[in-house]
């Protein structure tokens, strides 16, 4: 579609304000909109609505009041590139990227089921049975995924990836499957592998954002959602994910202010320092988090959870040996601490000690299993098996 410039005073192009469109889409009263606006909860979506209006994406052609070339509000024939104050987009065009010139405008939903496999060109030489088998298995995996038969879907995607580790659609759907199975660490690793192949896939960044949100790594979640929105500005779930993570971050910041007040009264309280460290960690403030955990351990060196989280901070900042020491402290204080055993396994892998990693993952799997944390147990067990086989 070609969008022509209209005179500023033309009745053929008389768009509503972005706020008016937002209120119609959300079906909320004006007072509710004002409250959300004052709290900073609508800024991103308003920007996207303005983007669509300015670039003539929103127009009569996709208005819910435009039927067979007529406007049912004005009871007159209108051209699809016009617009008036009564504009309200059809539901399917509220969030889709329908910018002109975009050949592929999939709805990058959270856990998108968008078909990613590209069919072979018609002029391609027939008889390539390997590719045909891969395509058939991929379609089977997607069908199983949609049916909720997640473990079978995972097997299908893993079979594809064993033959072609760079098969992006299989990696993308494997990550989605793991996310639905609540195996968040594996999902994140899978999405990271996928991003090395296609770093500009908006749906991938959206789903990474939700994994980080589940792992309470709010700063990284925010970065992922913002990257997704930058790549494809018209996405419902990325926008909502960003709003959700911003709300969680504001809550953390408020709790941090409360902890600062509490420390003014009792600066040696190990419990307050420990909670402060956790809040900084969620916000991605690793240096402040490490300092808080160190202070908590000075006052209470037997806190296994503090050793564990301090180890995570050290590992994230590249101090693997110091991190291993912290995790060992945690498991000595609390031998049935699966999270610390799992992190020990990750450090052993980084330090090129696969046998130590395999043993740590096995212990973590057994402990999680005994505690009923089946998804986490499966993650650790899968890592142990892969090390045993390789």
N, C-alpha and C positions, 0 to 999 in steps of 0.2 A: 504494500500500500504506500502511495506517495502522499506525503502530508504537505499541503500548500500553505503558505503564509497568508493569513487573512488580515484585513485592516483591523486595528485595535478596537474600533467601535462596531465591527461587523456583527450583526445578529446571528450570523452563521457560526460564529465561534465566540460563545459567551459562557465560558466554563465556570463551574462553582468553585468556591474556595476549598482548598485541601481539607480544612477542618469539617466542612459540610459533608464531603464524601466520606471522611472517617466516621463521622457520627452515623451516617446512613448504613455504612458497612457493618459497624459494631452494634447498630440498633440500640443506642444509649441516649439518655437525655443530655442536653447541653451542659447541665451542672456537673454530671459525672465526667464529661469530657474535660471541663475546666479543672476538676480535681486531679485527673490523670495528667493533664498538661503541666500543672504546678508541681507534680511529683516527678516529672521528667519521664513518664512512662509511655508517651506517645510520639516522642520526637522522631524516632527512626521511621515509624510507619508514615508519619506526615511527610517526611522527606521523600519517601518512595512514592506516595500519592502525588506530590508536587512534581516529581520526576516524570511520572506517567502523563500528567496533564500538560506539562511544558513541551513534551516531545510528541504530543498528539497520540499517545498510546491509548489513553482514555478518550473516547469519542462516541458519537451516536452509533457507529457500527457495532460496538460491543455493549451498548446500553440495554438494560432489561426492559426499557420502555419502547425499544425500537423493534417493530414487528412488521416483516414483509415490506420494508421501505417506508413505513409510516411511524410517526411518533404518537403513541396512544394518549400522551398527556396533551399535546398541542393539536392533535387530530389533523395532522397535515403530513405531506410527504417531505422527507428529509434525506439528505445525502449522508452516507456513512461517516464522512470526515468532519461533519458538523458536531456541535455540542451545545447544550444549554444548561441553565442552572439546575434543572430537574434531573440531571444525569445520575444514574446509579448503575454501576457495572454488573453484568451478568455474573452469577456466582463463579462460573468456571474461569472468569477473567479477573477475579479479585487479586489473586496471588501469582498467576502464571506470568512468566516473562514472555510478552508478546511483542517485543520490540521489532520494528520492521527490519528485514534483512537477516533475521535470525532463523537459520534453516532448521535448527533443532532447539526447541524450547520445551524441554521436559519439565514436569512438575517435580522439582527436587524436594520431595517430602522427607520427613524424618523416617528412617527405615524405608527409603524409596523402593518401590517395586518396579521402577522404570526399566524397561527392557534395554539392556546396554549392548547386547550382541549386535554387531553390524553384519547384515546378510552379505554373502559373497556377491561381487559384481556379476551381472548376467553373462558377461563375456569371459568369465574365468573358466579355465579348463576344467571340465568335470572329472570325477573319479578320485578326487582327493579325499579318500575315506577317513583319514585321520581327522581332518578338519570337520567333516560331517559328524563323526562320532563325538567330537568335542562340543559341537553346537548342540547336538541332541542331548548330551549329558548336562550341558549348561541349562537348557530349557527344562529338563527334568528337575534339576536342582531348584530352579526358580519356582516351578509348580509346587514342589514339596514345601518350599519356604512359605509360599502363599497359603498352603493348606495347614500350616502350623506344625508340619512334621520336620522339626528343625534338625534333629540329629541325622536323619537320612539326607536332608539337604546339605548338611555340613560334609557328609561323606562324599556326595556328588562333587561339591566344589573342591574338596581336598584331592579327589582323583584327578580332576582337571589340572590343578596346580602342581601335582606331582610330575606331570608331563610338561607343563608350561608354567613355570613360576611367575611369569610376567603377564598372565592372563588377567587383565584389569577387571572385567566384569565379574569373574569368579572371586577375585580378591574382595571386591566391593561387597558382593552379596555374602561372602563368608564373614566379613566384618559385621554386617547387619545381623546375620544369624547368631553370631557369638554375642552380640549386644542383646538380642532378645533372650538368649540363654543366660544372661547376667554374668557372662564370663568377660568382664570388662577389660582386664589387662590384656587378654588375648585379642579382643576386638580392637583395642588401641594399636597393638603391634601389627595387626593385619592392615588396618587403615594406614599406618605409617609406611608399610611396604607398598600399598597401593598408591600413596601420594608420591613415591619415587618414580612411578610410571606415569601418572597423570596428576600433576600438582595443581591443576586448574579446574578440577571437578567440584562444583559448588556443593553437590549432595554429599560428597566425601567429607568436606570440611564441616558441614552441618552435623553429620553423624559423629565426627570426631568431637565436636562441641558437646554433644549429649553424653559421650563416654566420659569426657573430662568432668562434666557436671555430676555424673554418677559417682566418679572417684573423688568428688569434692576438691577438684583442682580448678578453682573458679577463674583465676587469671588466664590459664591456658584455654579454658572453655570460652571465655569472652573473646580471646584472640581468634579462636577457630570460627566462632559465629561471625565475627566481623570480616574475616577473610572470605567466608562463604557469601556474605551479603555484598562484598566488593565485587566478587566474580559474577553474581547474579542477584541484582538488587531487589527482585520481586519474589520473595520467598516467605511464606507464612511461618514455617517452623523455625527457620533461622532467626527471623525477627522476634518470634515469641521466645525462642531459646535465649536470645540476647537479653530480652527484658527479664526473664527468669533469673539469669545469672547475675544481672545487675542488682536485682532485689536481694539475692543471697549475699552479694558482696557488701551491699549497704548494711545488711544485718550484722555481718562480721565486723565491719568498721565501727558500728555502734557498740558491739560487745567489747571491742578493743578499747574504746573510750571508757567503758565501765571498768575494765580490768586495770587501766591506768589509774583511775580514781582509787580503786581498791589497794593498789600497790603503794600509793601515797600514804595510806594508813598503815599498811603492813608490808614493807618492802622485801621481807624475807620469806613471804608465804610461797612455798614450793608449788602448791596447787594452782595458785593464780599464774605463776610463771609458766607452768605447764599448759594451762588453757590458753594463755597468750601466745605461746609457741604454736599451738594448733591453729589458731586463727591466722597468724602470719603465714603459716604453711598453706592454708586454703587460698590465701590471697596471692600466693606466689612470691612472697617476700622472704626468700630463703635465708638471707643473712640475719635478718631480725629474728626469724624463727629459730635458727641455730643458736643464737645468743640467749634466747628465752629458755630453750631446752637445757642449755649448759648451766644457766642459773638455777633452773629447777633441780638439776642433778647435783649441784653443789649443796643444796639444802636437803635433798632426799635422794641419795645415790642408789637406793634400792628400787626405784621406779622403772620397771621393765618397759612400760609403754613409752616413757620418755627416752630411754636408750634406743628403742626401736625407731621412733620418729626422728631422733637426732641422726641415727644411721641413714634414714631416708634422705635427710637434708644433705648429709655428707656425700652420699652416693650421687645425688642430683648435681652436686657442684664438682664432681670429678675426683673426690677423695676416697677411692675405693677401699684402700687398706684401713683407713680410719673408720669407714663405714662398717667394714667387716668386724672390727674390734667392738663397735657399738652394738651390732646385732648379736655378737657372742655374749656380750654383757647382758643383753636382754634375755637370751635363752638360758643363761646361767641363773638369772633371777627368777625366770618363769619358764621351765623346760617345756611346758605344754602350750607354747605361744606360737601358733601356726604362722601368723603374719611375719614374725621375725625369722622363722625358719625359711619361709618363702623368699624373703629379701636376701637372706644369706645365700640362697641358691642363685639369685640374680647377680650378686657380687662375685661369687665363685666363677660364674660364666664370664664375667668381665675380666677376671684375673686369670682366665684360661685354665681353669681347674674343673673340667667337666665331671669328673668323678665326685668331687665334693658337691657340685651343683646338683647332680642326680640324687645323691643321698639326702640333701637338704629338701629338695622338692618332694621326695618320697615321704619324709617325716611330716612336712607341711600337709600333704594330701591326706595322710592317715589321721592327723589331728583335726583337720577340717571336717573329714568324714565323720569322726566321732562326735563332733559338735553340731552335726546336721547342716553344715555349710557345703552342700553338694556341688554347687556351681564353682566355688573356689577350689574345692577338692579336685574337681575335674580339670581345672586349669593347671594345677600343680602336677597332677598325674600325667597329663598330656606332655608337659615339659620333661618329666622324668623319663617317659617312654621314648620320646624323641632322642634324648641323650643316650639311652640304652641301645637304641638301634643305630645310632650314628657315631 
